[in-house]
Amino acid sequence: MKRNLLLLAIVVLLAIIPLFVQKGAEFGGADGEAKAAIGEINAEYEPWFDSLWEPPSGEIESLLFVLQAAIGAGFIGYFIGYMRGKHKEG
């Protein structure tokens, strides 16, 4: 139990410390960074594929991203729990 609390505290610190160390920094996504890097390498580059659907706002986009992460985490947690229960059973 103590080990789990220690690991949880470490994860929380790893998430919070960068916010205080880099005050005023913009924490953007990888998509924007990739677009800027490609623009520096080849200014005439044009994407060969457009999104099928653009979310109407940044909040909806964030919601979909969080929903995707929650479903993935739920699946991973279920799988680990299932395998651990199967191991204890046998």
Contacts in CASP RR format, 6 or more apart in sequence:
PFRMAT RR
TARGET T0000
AUTHOR 0000-0000-0000
METHOD contacts of the structure
MODEL  1
MKRNLLLLAIVVLLAIIPLFVQKGAEFGGADGEAKAAIGEINAEYEPWFD
SLWEPPSGEIESLLFVLQAAIGAGFIGYFIGYMRGKHKEG
18 27 0 8 1.000
38 45 0 8 1.000
39 45 0 8 1.000
55 61 0 8 1.000
55 64 0 8 1.000
END
